[in-house]
Amino acid sequence: MEVRNYETVFILTPVLNESQVQETVEKFSQVLKENGADIINTESWGLKKLAYPIQKKNTGYYFLVEFTGSGNIVDTLELAFRRDERIIRFLTTVLDKHAVAYGERRRKGEMNQQKAKQSEAVA
């Protein structure tokens, strides 16, 4: 089966403490590794306000996971998300070559450098 690049953003309930949050993230990283995915990047975006209340909660812990794998890995991961009551929402997308290149530049910090150069040019 064809190997593709994916990115998943998921939101954890805000009532968890730091160790429970890390345990949950490790659980889903392990699900990916057990099913043959290669995790490229994991980012914690922290506790953020939600655009609208979900399950009577106004905030949540946001996490981003970029990985490569075959198509059936997404079904397995999303089933694990649905079974875990700590997950409020999740979204998995397939990345095209432009999104992969953008992600690499963002991880290297090139995006912030370009913004700084543009602001210097304007000033």
HELIX and SHEET records of a PDB file:
HELIX    1   1 GLU A   18  GLU A   34  1                                  17    
HELIX    2   2 ASN A   72  ARG A   83  1                                  12    
HELIX    3   3 LYS A   97  LYS A  108  1                                  12    
HELIX    4   4 GLU A  110  VAL A  122  1                                  13    
SHEET    1   A 4 ASP A  38  ILE A  54  0                                        
SHEET    2   A 4 LYS A  57  GLY A  69 -1                                        
SHEET    3   A 4 ARG A   4  LEU A  12 -1                                        
SHEET    4   A 4 ILE A  87  LEU A  95 -1                                        
END                                                                             
